[in-house]
């Protein structure tokens, strides 16, 4: 695991799309491989990220990595 903190402006986001509410998603800054640095997130964002990961397949789809601006990485 990479030990250096990831800047929030890395240029990518990890996006969890809701399975039940079209257009609703949770997105988090990440690196090009989808790695999220938890220490760089606010407490609320960290809780949302951990929740989204825990309910993949039940509430949210498998996350995708997007370049900021919407293009898939």
Phi, psi and omega in degrees: 000140180289126184268349180281140178295141179269129176294150181291344182257041182294333179103003179228158173222146174263119188244125176254110179274138176295140177280342188242342183236099181305131179088350179265133182205165170243135182227143184223142178297141182209177173269182185296340179264001179092009179285127179253131176269106184301324181295340181274352182266153171291166180301316180295316179297320179298316178297317178297319179297312180296322176297311182301317178298322184288335185247021174300130181094344178247318180241324183235150176286165174304132185291155175238152176265126178239144168289142177303126186116352170107348182278139177294144179275000000 
